[in-house]
Amino acid sequence: MQFLDVPYADKDGAKALGARWNPTRKRWYVPDGVAVEPFAKWLPKAGAAGAGGAGGVKARVDAYAAKIVTGAHCFDYTHDCNPFEPCTVCEAALAGTDWAAARSRLAELKAKS
């Protein structure tokens, strides 16, 4: 699954190409097994605001206010995982963050009990 950055005006075009809407994340995505090349103009740009990736800081849209909300602890995962459990895909994005420190602290507390 590959999430896309589709403006509202382009939603019908993305849907016609096979993109699907994820109501939980409020984002369009390309399902597994579907080629992503036709969706190139909507793929997140590396280093752009809200692109996620290395560094992990992600802008999100407040659906009610329709404005971008940027948080220091807002991570966009392209897969489902628990940030408090080890995940090889997320390790690079979480390294050196409060999430990593909290996960380490939970592991310490688990080991003591």
C-alpha positions as CSV (number, residue, x, y, z in Angstrom):
1,M,0.0,0.0,0.0
2,Q,1.3,3.4,-1.0
3,F,-0.3,6.5,0.4
4,L,-0.8,9.5,-2.0
5,D,-1.0,13.3,-1.6
6,V,-4.1,13.9,-3.8
7,P,-5.7,17.3,-3.7
8,Y,-9.4,17.3,-3.5
9,A,-9.7,18.6,-7.1
10,D,-7.8,15.5,-8.3
11,K,-9.7,12.9,-6.3
12,D,-11.8,11.7,-9.3
13,G,-8.7,11.2,-11.4
14,A,-7.0,9.2,-8.7
15,K,-10.1,7.1,-8.2
16,A,-10.4,6.4,-11.9
17,L,-6.8,5.1,-12.0
18,G,-7.6,2.7,-9.1
19,A,-6.7,4.6,-6.0
20,R,-8.8,3.9,-2.9
21,W,-9.8,6.1,0.1
22,N,-8.7,5.2,3.6
23,P,-11.3,6.7,5.9
24,T,-9.2,6.3,9.0
25,R,-6.2,8.2,7.7
26,K,-8.3,10.3,5.4
27,R,-5.9,9.7,2.5
28,W,-5.9,8.1,-0.9
29,Y,-3.7,5.1,-1.4
30,V,-2.6,2.7,-4.1
31,P,-3.6,-0.9,-3.1
32,D,-0.9,-3.6,-3.0
33,G,-0.4,-5.2,-6.4
34,V,-1.4,-2.1,-8.4
35,A,1.4,-0.3,-10.3
36,V,2.3,3.1,-8.7
37,E,3.7,4.7,-12.0
38,P,0.3,6.2,-13.1
39,F,0.1,7.9,-9.7
40,A,3.6,9.6,-9.9
41,K,2.3,13.1,-9.6
42,W,0.6,12.3,-6.3
43,L,3.5,10.4,-4.7
44,P,4.8,12.1,-1.6
45,K,8.0,14.1,-2.4
46,A,11.1,13.4,-0.3
47,G,12.0,16.4,1.8
48,A,8.7,18.3,1.1
49,A,6.6,19.4,4.0
50,G,4.4,16.5,5.1
51,A,6.4,13.9,3.2
52,G,7.4,11.9,6.3
53,G,10.3,9.6,5.6
54,A,13.7,10.3,7.2
55,G,13.3,12.6,10.1
56,G,9.7,11.3,10.6
57,V,8.1,14.7,11.1
58,K,4.8,14.8,9.2
59,A,2.3,17.5,8.6
60,R,-1.3,16.3,8.8
61,V,-4.6,18.0,7.9
62,D,-7.2,18.8,10.5
63,A,-10.3,17.6,8.8
64,Y,-12.6,19.9,10.7
65,A,-10.6,23.1,10.3
66,A,-9.2,22.1,6.9
67,K,-5.8,23.4,7.8
68,I,-2.4,21.8,8.1
69,V,-1.3,20.8,11.6
70,T,2.3,20.1,12.2
71,G,3.5,18.3,15.3
72,A,6.9,17.4,16.5
73,H,5.5,13.9,17.4
74,C,3.4,13.3,14.4
75,F,4.6,10.3,12.3
76,D,3.0,8.9,9.2
77,Y,3.5,5.2,8.9
78,T,2.9,3.5,5.5
79,H,2.1,0.3,7.3
80,D,0.3,-0.7,10.5
81,C,2.7,-1.2,13.4
82,N,2.9,-0.5,17.1
83,P,5.5,2.3,17.7
84,F,6.2,0.8,21.1
85,E,7.3,-2.5,19.6
86,P,10.5,-3.0,17.5
87,C,9.8,-2.6,13.8
88,T,12.6,-2.7,11.2
89,V,10.7,-0.4,8.8
90,C,10.2,2.3,11.4
91,E,13.5,2.1,13.3
92,A,15.2,4.8,11.1
93,A,12.3,7.2,11.5
94,L,12.0,6.7,15.2
95,A,15.7,6.8,16.1
96,G,16.6,9.6,18.5
97,T,12.9,10.6,19.1
98,D,10.8,10.7,22.2
99,W,9.0,7.6,20.8
100,A,12.2,5.6,20.9
101,A,13.0,6.8,24.4
102,A,9.5,5.9,25.6
103,R,9.7,2.5,24.0
104,S,13.1,1.9,25.7
105,R,11.6,2.9,29.0
106,L,8.7,0.5,28.6
107,A,11.1,-2.3,27.8
108,E,13.1,-1.5,31.0
109,L,9.9,-1.5,33.1
110,K,8.8,-4.8,31.5
111,A,12.2,-6.4,32.3
112,K,11.9,-5.4,35.9
113,S,8.5,-7.0,36.4
